[in-house]
């Protein structure tokens, strides 16, 4: 039976930090897009055209 290779602790730590940073960036982008949509709606420039 072979031993499972383990990544060194510092490598795992950097992976976790990278995941957190990527998650924060995605959250910021989503917030920015949501604000832009809300601004557009407030100014009567909704992204989806209103059908009469």
C-alpha positions as CSV (number, residue, x, y, z in Angstrom):
1,X,0.0,0.0,0.0
2,X,1.4,3.4,-1.0
3,X,1.5,6.4,1.3
4,X,-0.7,9.2,0.1
5,X,1.4,12.2,-0.7
6,X,0.7,15.2,1.5
7,X,1.3,18.8,0.3
8,X,3.5,20.8,2.7
9,X,1.5,23.0,5.1
10,X,2.6,26.2,3.6
11,X,1.4,25.1,0.2
12,X,-2.1,24.2,1.6
13,X,-2.1,27.6,3.4
14,X,-1.4,29.5,0.3
15,X,-4.1,27.5,-1.6
16,X,-6.7,28.4,1.1
17,X,-5.7,32.1,1.0
18,X,-5.9,32.1,-2.8
19,X,-9.4,30.6,-2.6
20,X,-10.5,33.3,-0.1
21,X,-9.1,36.0,-2.3
22,X,-10.8,34.6,-5.4
23,X,-14.1,34.4,-3.5
24,X,-13.8,38.0,-2.3
25,X,-13.1,39.2,-5.9
26,X,-16.2,37.4,-7.2
27,X,-18.3,38.8,-4.4
28,X,-17.0,42.3,-5.2
29,X,-17.8,41.9,-8.9
30,X,-21.3,40.7,-8.2
31,X,-21.9,43.6,-5.9
32,X,-20.7,46.0,-8.5
33,X,-22.9,44.5,-11.2
34,X,-25.9,44.6,-8.8
35,X,-25.3,48.3,-8.1
36,X,-25.0,49.0,-11.8
37,X,-28.3,47.3,-12.4
38,X,-30.0,49.2,-9.5
39,X,-28.6,52.5,-10.9
40,X,-29.8,51.7,-14.3
41,X,-33.3,50.9,-13.0
42,X,-33.3,54.1,-10.9
43,X,-32.5,56.2,-14.0
44,X,-35.0,54.3,-16.2
45,X,-32.4,52.4,-18.2
46,X,-33.4,48.9,-17.3
47,X,-31.3,46.3,-19.1
48,X,-34.3,44.3,-20.3
49,X,-36.5,46.2,-22.6
50,X,-40.1,46.7,-21.3
51,X,-42.6,45.1,-23.6
52,X,-45.8,47.1,-24.2
